[in-house]
Amino acid sequence: MTSRRLASSLLVGLLALAGCKEGAKRLEGTWERTDNPGQTLRFESGRMHHSYPHGGKPIEGPYEVLEDGGDSVVIEPTIELGDGKQLRADRQQIEFVDADTLTMKNVKNGSGGTYQRKS
């Protein structure tokens, strides 16, 4: 392989890798569930905070991005329990419908919902 071809291949590879984290960046902010106003998700600095409007206990903790395809992200959240323990939660498939809408579904059972960006 010539040095020009090698450099071109490396550039294409680097550009592909650079785009890999776009979906994770798009998560940042606060999202409200469309069919349950007040239920919010906040993604900030690698942490997720999920609150419920009708008496449900808020949950939060770090999450790991397992796959990032730009318009689709798979995360694996860890829930921090009140006693200092942590619980690995089910993986979540997130699809960006547009700049201000996402769907999030449990990878195991398909449950989930649609969220609109609040901030």
CYANA upper distance limits for C-alpha pairs under 8 A (distance plus 0.5 A):
  1 MET  CA      5 ARG  CA      6.79
  1 MET  CA      6 LEU  CA      6.83
  2 THR  CA      6 LEU  CA      6.62
  3 SER  CA      7 ALA  CA      6.51
  4 ARG  CA      8 SER  CA      6.63
  5 ARG  CA      9 SER  CA      6.60
  6 LEU  CA     10 LEU  CA      6.63
  7 ALA  CA     11 LEU  CA      6.63
  8 SER  CA     12 VAL  CA      6.80
  9 SER  CA     13 GLY  CA      6.72
 10 LEU  CA     14 LEU  CA      6.60
 11 LEU  CA     15 LEU  CA      6.63
 12 VAL  CA     16 ALA  CA      6.72
 13 GLY  CA     17 LEU  CA      6.76
 14 LEU  CA     18 ALA  CA      6.54
 15 LEU  CA     19 GLY  CA      6.96
 16 ALA  CA     20 CYS  CA      7.11
 17 LEU  CA     21 LYS  CA      8.37
 19 GLY  CA     70 GLY  CA      7.40
 20 CYS  CA     68 ASP  CA      5.97
 20 CYS  CA     69 GLY  CA      6.37
 20 CYS  CA     70 GLY  CA      6.73
 21 LYS  CA     25 LYS  CA      6.91
 21 LYS  CA     68 ASP  CA      6.34
 21 LYS  CA     69 GLY  CA      8.13
 21 LYS  CA     70 GLY  CA      7.24
 22 GLU  CA     26 ARG  CA      6.79
 22 GLU  CA     68 ASP  CA      7.79
 22 GLU  CA     69 GLY  CA      8.17
 22 GLU  CA     70 GLY  CA      5.46
 23 GLY  CA     27 LEU  CA      7.04
 23 GLY  CA     68 ASP  CA      6.30
 23 GLY  CA     69 GLY  CA      7.05
 23 GLY  CA     70 GLY  CA      4.64
 23 GLY  CA     71 ASP  CA      6.29
 23 GLY  CA     72 SER  CA      6.85
 23 GLY  CA     73 VAL  CA      6.45
 24 ALA  CA     28 GLU  CA      7.84
 24 ALA  CA     65 VAL  CA      7.64
 24 ALA  CA     68 ASP  CA      7.19
 24 ALA  CA     70 GLY  CA      8.14
 24 ALA  CA     73 VAL  CA      7.26
 27 LEU  CA     43 PHE  CA      6.58
 28 GLU  CA     42 ARG  CA      7.75
 28 GLU  CA     43 PHE  CA      5.30
 28 GLU  CA     44 GLU  CA      5.95
 28 GLU  CA     45 SER  CA      8.21
 29 GLY  CA     42 ARG  CA      6.09
 29 GLY  CA     43 PHE  CA      5.90
 29 GLY  CA     44 GLU  CA      6.91
 29 GLY  CA    117 ARG  CA      7.82
 29 GLY  CA    118 LYS  CA      8.00
 29 GLY  CA    119 SER  CA      5.95
 30 THR  CA     40 THR  CA      7.27
 30 THR  CA     41 LEU  CA      6.17
 30 THR  CA     42 ARG  CA      4.78
 30 THR  CA     43 PHE  CA      7.01
 30 THR  CA    117 ARG  CA      6.46
 30 THR  CA    118 LYS  CA      5.85
 30 THR  CA    119 SER  CA      5.76
 31 TRP  CA     40 THR  CA      5.94
 31 TRP  CA     41 LEU  CA      5.55
 31 TRP  CA     42 ARG  CA      6.73
 31 TRP  CA    115 TYR  CA      6.06
 31 TRP  CA    116 GLN  CA      5.78
 31 TRP  CA    117 ARG  CA      4.88
 31 TRP  CA    118 LYS  CA      5.84
 31 TRP  CA    119 SER  CA      7.78
 32 GLU  CA     36 ASN  CA      8.44
 32 GLU  CA     37 PRO  CA      7.00
 32 GLU  CA     38 GLY  CA      6.96
 32 GLU  CA     39 GLN  CA      6.22
 32 GLU  CA     40 THR  CA      4.88
 32 GLU  CA     41 LEU  CA      6.91
 32 GLU  CA    115 TYR  CA      5.53
 32 GLU  CA    116 GLN  CA      5.78
 32 GLU  CA    117 ARG  CA      6.93
 32 GLU  CA    118 LYS  CA      7.02
 33 ARG  CA     37 PRO  CA      6.43
 33 ARG  CA     38 GLY  CA      7.75
 33 ARG  CA     39 GLN  CA      6.08
 33 ARG  CA     40 THR  CA      6.66
 33 ARG  CA    113 GLY  CA      7.24
 33 ARG  CA    114 THR  CA      6.20
 33 ARG  CA    115 TYR  CA      4.68
 33 ARG  CA    116 GLN  CA      6.91
 34 THR  CA    113 GLY  CA      8.23
 34 THR  CA    114 THR  CA      6.33
 34 THR  CA    115 TYR  CA      5.94
 34 THR  CA    116 GLN  CA      6.98
 35 ASP  CA    113 GLY  CA      8.26
 35 ASP  CA    114 THR  CA      8.07
 37 PRO  CA     53 PRO  CA      8.03
 38 GLY  CA     51 SER  CA      8.41
 38 GLY  CA     52 TYR  CA      7.07
 38 GLY  CA     53 PRO  CA      5.44
 39 GLN  CA     50 HIS  CA      7.94
 39 GLN  CA     51 SER  CA      6.09
 39 GLN  CA     52 TYR  CA      4.99
 39 GLN  CA     53 PRO  CA      5.91
 40 THR  CA     49 HIS  CA      8.47
 40 THR  CA     50 HIS  CA      6.25
 40 THR  CA     51 SER  CA      5.85
 40 THR  CA     52 TYR  CA      7.23
 41 LEU  CA     48 MET  CA      7.37
 41 LEU  CA     49 HIS  CA      6.18
 41 LEU  CA     50 HIS  CA      5.08
 41 LEU  CA     51 SER  CA      7.12
 42 ARG  CA     47 ARG  CA      8.48
 42 ARG  CA     48 MET  CA      6.04
 42 ARG  CA     49 HIS  CA      5.53
 42 ARG  CA     50 HIS  CA      7.00
 43 PHE  CA     47 ARG  CA      6.18
 43 PHE  CA     48 MET  CA      5.12
 43 PHE  CA     49 HIS  CA      7.11
 44 GLU  CA     48 MET  CA      7.02
 46 GLY  CA     62 PRO  CA      6.20
 46 GLY  CA     63 TYR  CA      6.48
 46 GLY  CA     64 GLU  CA      7.90
 47 ARG  CA     60 GLU  CA      7.67
 47 ARG  CA     61 GLY  CA      5.94
 47 ARG  CA     62 PRO  CA      4.62
 47 ARG  CA     63 TYR  CA      6.31
 48 MET  CA     60 GLU  CA      5.94
 48 MET  CA     61 GLY  CA      6.13
 48 MET  CA     62 PRO  CA      6.53
 48 MET  CA     63 TYR  CA      7.15
 48 MET  CA     77 PRO  CA      8.05
 49 HIS  CA     58 PRO  CA      7.66
 49 HIS  CA     59 ILE  CA      6.39
 49 HIS  CA     60 GLU  CA      4.75
 49 HIS  CA     61 GLY  CA      7.24
 50 HIS  CA     58 PRO  CA      6.09
 50 HIS  CA     59 ILE  CA      5.77
 50 HIS  CA     60 GLU  CA      6.59
 51 SER  CA     56 GLY  CA      7.79
 51 SER  CA     57 LYS  CA      7.45
 51 SER  CA     58 PRO  CA      4.81
 51 SER  CA     59 ILE  CA      7.04
 52 TYR  CA     56 GLY  CA      5.58
 52 TYR  CA     57 LYS  CA      7.27
 52 TYR  CA     58 PRO  CA      6.72
 59 ILE  CA     79 ILE  CA      6.94
 59 ILE  CA     80 GLU  CA      7.80
 60 GLU  CA     78 THR  CA      8.25
 60 GLU  CA     79 ILE  CA      6.09
 60 GLU  CA     80 GLU  CA      6.62
 61 GLY  CA     77 PRO  CA      7.35
 61 GLY  CA     78 THR  CA      5.93
 61 GLY  CA     79 ILE  CA      5.41
 61 GLY  CA     80 GLU  CA      5.78
 62 PRO  CA     77 PRO  CA      6.49
 62 PRO  CA     78 THR  CA      6.07
 62 PRO  CA     79 ILE  CA      7.83
 63 TYR  CA     75 ILE  CA      6.77
 63 TYR  CA     76 GLU  CA      5.92
 63 TYR  CA     77 PRO  CA      4.49
 63 TYR  CA     78 THR  CA      6.31
 64 GLU  CA     75 ILE  CA      5.95
 64 GLU  CA     76 GLU  CA      5.70
 64 GLU  CA     77 PRO  CA      6.82
 65 VAL  CA     73 VAL  CA      7.60
 65 VAL  CA     74 VAL  CA      6.53
 65 VAL  CA     75 ILE  CA      5.01
 65 VAL  CA     76 GLU  CA      7.08
 66 LEU  CA     73 VAL  CA      8.07
 66 LEU  CA     74 VAL  CA      5.98
 66 LEU  CA     75 ILE  CA      6.02
 66 LEU  CA     76 GLU  CA      7.46
 67 GLU  CA     72 SER  CA      8.36
 67 GLU  CA     73 VAL  CA      5.95
 67 GLU  CA     74 VAL  CA      5.50
 67 GLU  CA     75 ILE  CA      7.66
 68 ASP  CA     72 SER  CA      6.58
 68 ASP  CA     73 VAL  CA      5.05
 68 ASP  CA     74 VAL  CA      7.14
 69 GLY  CA     73 VAL  CA      6.64
 71 ASP  CA     95 GLU  CA      6.36
 71 ASP  CA     96 PHE  CA      5.68
 71 ASP  CA     97 VAL  CA      8.36
 72 SER  CA     93 GLN  CA      7.74
 72 SER  CA     94 ILE  CA      6.10
 72 SER  CA     95 GLU  CA      5.03
 72 SER  CA     96 PHE  CA      6.79
 73 VAL  CA     93 GLN  CA      6.50
 73 VAL  CA     94 ILE  CA      5.56
 73 VAL  CA     95 GLU  CA      7.05
 74 VAL  CA     91 ARG  CA      7.21
 74 VAL  CA     92 GLN  CA      6.07
 74 VAL  CA     93 GLN  CA      5.10
 74 VAL  CA     94 ILE  CA      6.56
 75 ILE  CA     91 ARG  CA      6.12
 75 ILE  CA     92 GLN  CA      5.84
 75 ILE  CA     93 GLN  CA      7.24
 75 ILE  CA     94 ILE  CA      8.33
 76 GLU  CA     88 ARG  CA      7.89
 76 GLU  CA     89 ALA  CA      7.06
 76 GLU  CA     90 ASP  CA      6.90
 76 GLU  CA     91 ARG  CA      4.97
 76 GLU  CA     92 GLN  CA      6.87
 77 PRO  CA     88 ARG  CA      6.77
 77 PRO  CA     89 ALA  CA      5.90
 77 PRO  CA     90 ASP  CA      7.62
 77 PRO  CA     91 ARG  CA      7.34
 77 PRO  CA     92 GLN  CA      8.42
 78 THR  CA     86 GLN  CA      6.94
 78 THR  CA     87 LEU  CA      6.07
 78 THR  CA     88 ARG  CA      4.93
 78 THR  CA     89 ALA  CA      6.05
 79 ILE  CA     86 GLN  CA      6.07
 79 ILE  CA     87 LEU  CA      5.58
 79 ILE  CA     88 ARG  CA      6.74
 79 ILE  CA     89 ALA  CA      7.00
 80 GLU  CA     84 GLY  CA      7.26
 80 GLU  CA     85 LYS  CA      6.70
 80 GLU  CA     86 GLN  CA      5.11
 80 GLU  CA     87 LEU  CA      7.05
 81 LEU  CA     85 LYS  CA      5.79
 81 LEU  CA     86 GLN  CA      6.10
 81 LEU  CA     87 LEU  CA      7.73
 90 ASP  CA    106 ASN  CA      7.02
 90 ASP  CA    107 VAL  CA      7.52
 90 ASP  CA    108 LYS  CA      7.56
 91 ARG  CA    106 ASN  CA      6.61
 91 ARG  CA    107 VAL  CA      6.06
 91 ARG  CA    108 LYS  CA      7.96
 92 GLN  CA    104 MET  CA      6.83
 92 GLN  CA    105 LYS  CA      5.99
 92 GLN  CA    106 ASN  CA      5.18
 92 GLN  CA    107 VAL  CA      5.94
 93 GLN  CA    103 THR  CA      8.50
 93 GLN  CA    104 MET  CA      6.09
 93 GLN  CA    105 LYS  CA      5.73
 93 GLN  CA    106 ASN  CA      6.82
 93 GLN  CA    107 VAL  CA      6.46
 94 ILE  CA    102 LEU  CA      7.16
 94 ILE  CA    103 THR  CA      6.09
 94 ILE  CA    104 MET  CA      4.94
 94 ILE  CA    105 LYS  CA      7.06
 95 GLU  CA    102 LEU  CA      6.02
 95 GLU  CA    103 THR  CA      5.78
 95 GLU  CA    104 MET  CA      7.09
 96 PHE  CA    101 THR  CA      6.60
 96 PHE  CA    102 LEU  CA      4.88
 96 PHE  CA    103 THR  CA      7.07
 97 VAL  CA    101 THR  CA      5.82
 97 VAL  CA    102 LEU  CA      5.81
 97 VAL  CA    103 THR  CA      7.68
 98 ASP  CA    102 LEU  CA      7.59
100 ASP  CA    116 GLN  CA      6.09
100 ASP  CA    117 ARG  CA      5.37
101 THR  CA    114 THR  CA      7.61
101 THR  CA    115 TYR  CA      6.18
101 THR  CA    116 GLN  CA      5.13
101 THR  CA    117 ARG  CA      6.70
102 LEU  CA    114 THR  CA      6.26
102 LEU  CA    115 TYR  CA      5.84
102 LEU  CA    116 GLN  CA      7.15
103 THR  CA    112 GLY  CA      7.87
103 THR  CA    113 GLY  CA      6.13
103 THR  CA    114 THR  CA      4.81
103 THR  CA    115 TYR  CA      6.62
104 MET  CA    112 GLY  CA      5.97
104 MET  CA    113 GLY  CA      6.19
104 MET  CA    114 THR  CA      6.99
104 MET  CA    115 TYR  CA      8.32
105 LYS  CA    110 GLY  CA      5.79
105 LYS  CA    111 SER  CA      5.83
105 LYS  CA    112 GLY  CA      4.70
105 LYS  CA    113 GLY  CA      7.06
106 ASN  CA    110 GLY  CA      5.37
106 ASN  CA    111 SER  CA      5.84
106 ASN  CA    112 GLY  CA      6.63
